[in-house]
Amino acid sequence: MKRVLLVVLLALAPVRAPADCALELILAVDVSGSIDSQEFSLQSNGLADAFETPSLASAIKELPGGMLVILTHWSGSHRQRAMTGWHRLTDASSLASFAAEARSAGRAWRNFSTAIGDAIAHAGAISESAPDTCKRRVIDVSGDGVSNEGQPPSQVSVALAAEGFTINGLVIRGADPDPVAHYRSQVIAGPGAFVEIAENFEDYPRAILRKLLREIDQPMILSENE
């Protein structure tokens, strides 16, 4: 009788769909009022350049099923927008296609405050539109300041981490207060979460490439607390 009951329960249990790709990556880029036109250009071009780098293409080729990626912009509360569609990256050609769309996407806003929690929540909602199921889901938040509006980022990050997301941060230094400690304590969450640091906007291209390589090569992903 117990064996029959166990068989029935297993039959009724929800079956998780097999992963169609290795990694889902949502790039959430800060375009709030603290970032001027030159700094935005460094971010935009640095991000696009990273996806045209041979080392990144080589790393993505090793991912079973490749990866899905989408770019979003965010600033203050209720100001978040997807700037590209979803792209499946498997080789240099697909990376170049995403890089071209990201480079030409323009800028969603030029003003307003810094609502990191709302940006993370928006990224979590965007994930629902992903065309396939991926083994890992990562939200990549980059910014140059602490959150000063909207939902507390720690609450949103912890909730999404409980759903299986990893929230990583890329901090661009230069503001007062220094946002690094804020990102470490209030933004990142989930398995292997980490903070990458750009010492200034000129350092952003190096930092974003290193961050992407760490996110793709899972064994390299270590928490800042480890």
N, C-alpha and C positions, 0 to 999 in steps of 0.2 A: 504493500500500500504506500509506504513511504517513497519507494522507488518510482511508482507511478506518479505521485504528487510532484516529485522533483523534475520528472520529464515534462509535466504540464507547465510547471513554473518556468523552466528553461525555454519552452516553446513560446510562452507569453512575454518573456523578457525582451526589451527593445534591442535591436541589433544595430551596432554602430556601423555606418557605411565605411567601406574601406577607403583609405586616403588615396586621392588621385594625384597628389603632388606632395612634395616634401615640406614646403614652407609657404605660408601666406603672410605677406609683409605689407603693412599699411604705413606709409610714410606721412606723418603729420607734421607739417612745417609751419613754424611761427612766422606770421607776416604782420604782427601788431605794430603799433605806432613807434615803438622803440627801434625799429629796423628801417634805415633809410634806403633810398634807391640803390646806392652803390652796394650796400650790405646785402640787399635782396638779390642783386645780380650775382654776387659772390656765392650766395647760397644756391640759387637756381642753376648757374653754370657748373658749380662744384658738384652738385647732385647729378646732373646730366653727364658730366665728364666721368664720374665714378662708374656709371653704367656702361661707359664705352671703354673701360679699362680691361685689357686682356686678362689680368689676374682675376677679376671678378667673373668674367665670362668662363674662365677655366673652372672656378669654384662652382658655378651654377650648373655647368655641364655634368658635374658629379652627383647632382641631386636627382634621385629617382622621381621621374615625372616633372622635373623642373620646379619652378616656384611661381606663385601669383603675386603681383605687386600693383599697388594703386597709390597715387599721390593726392593728399589733401592739404588745404591751407586753413589756418585758423588764427583768430585774434581774440576779440572779446566774446562775452556770452552771446549765444545764438548766432555766432558768425563763424561757421565752419562750412567748407565746400570741397567736394571732390573735384580735382583739377584735371584728372585723366580718367580714362576707363580702366578696367582691369586688364592687365597684360600677363600672359603666361610666358615666362622667360626660360628658355632651354639652350640657347646658343647666342653667338655674337649678333646675328641678324635680329633676333627678337629683342635683345638688349638695346640695340641701336634704335629700334622702333620706339621703345619706351622712352629712351633718352631724348629722342626728337620731340615727342609729345610733351614731356616734362619741361624741356627747354623753351618751348613755344607757348606754354600754358598761360603765361601772363601772371598777374597778381590779383588775388581776390579782394584784398583790402590794403589800405595804406595808413589806417588810423586804428583807434580803439585800444582797449586794455588787453590784459593777458589772462585768458581763461583756460588754464591747462586742463582742469577737470572736465570742462565742456568739450575740449578737443579730444580727450581720451574717450569720453562717452560717444561722441560722434564717430570715432574710429571703430568702436565696438559695434555700432549700428551699421556702419558701412560693410563690416564683415559679413553681415547677413546676405548681402548681394553678391558675394563671391561665387563665381560660376562652378567651382568644384570644391571638394573637401580636401584639406591639406593636413598633414601629420602635425605640424606646428603652426600656431597663429601668433604673430608678433606685431605689436604696435610700436612704431619707432617715432618717438616725440623729440623734436629738436626745437630749441629756443634759447633766448638770451636773458631771460628774467624770471622772477618768481611769479607765481600765480597771484593775481590781485582782484579777481572777479569770478563770479560763478561758483560752480560746485567745487568742494574741496577735492583736489586731485587724488589724495590718498584713498578716499572712500570709493571713488570710481575705479581706481587701479586695483584695489583689493577685491572688489566685486568681480571685475573682469578676470583677474587671476584665478578666482574660484571657478570660473567657467573654462579655464585652460589656456588663457592668454598669457603671454609674457609682454610686459611693458618696459621697454628700454628707453634711455634718455641720451640725447646729445646736447651738451651744454656749451654755449658759446660765452666765454668769459668776457668781462669788461664792465658789467653793470655793478651797481652798489645798491643792495647787498649782493654778494657773489651768489649766483643761483646754484652752484654745485651742490652744496649741502641740502638745499631745498629739493632738488631732483633726487638725491640719494634717499632722503627720508620721506618724501611726499609723493613722488612720481613713479619710480620704478617698482615693479612687483612681478611675481610669477617665477617660474623655473628659470634659473640662470640669469636673472635680470641684472643689467649692468648700466653704468653711465660712462659714456665716452666724452672726452673734454677737448674742445677746440679753444686754444688760448686767445683767439680773436677771430674775426670773420675771415681774415686772410688764411687762417689755419683750418677753416671749415672743409675745404676739399680733401685735405689729408685725413681729417677726423671722420668724415662721412664714409670714405672708402674703407678705412680701418673698421669702422662700426659695421658696415655691411658684410665685410669678410668674417667678422666675429659672429654675426647673426646667422650666416649661411653655414659656417663650419661649427656645428653644435659642440663638438668636444672642446673647442676653445672658449666657449661661453662660460665665464666664471662670475659669480656675484662679487661686487665691490667689497663685500664683507668677508669674503673668503681669503 
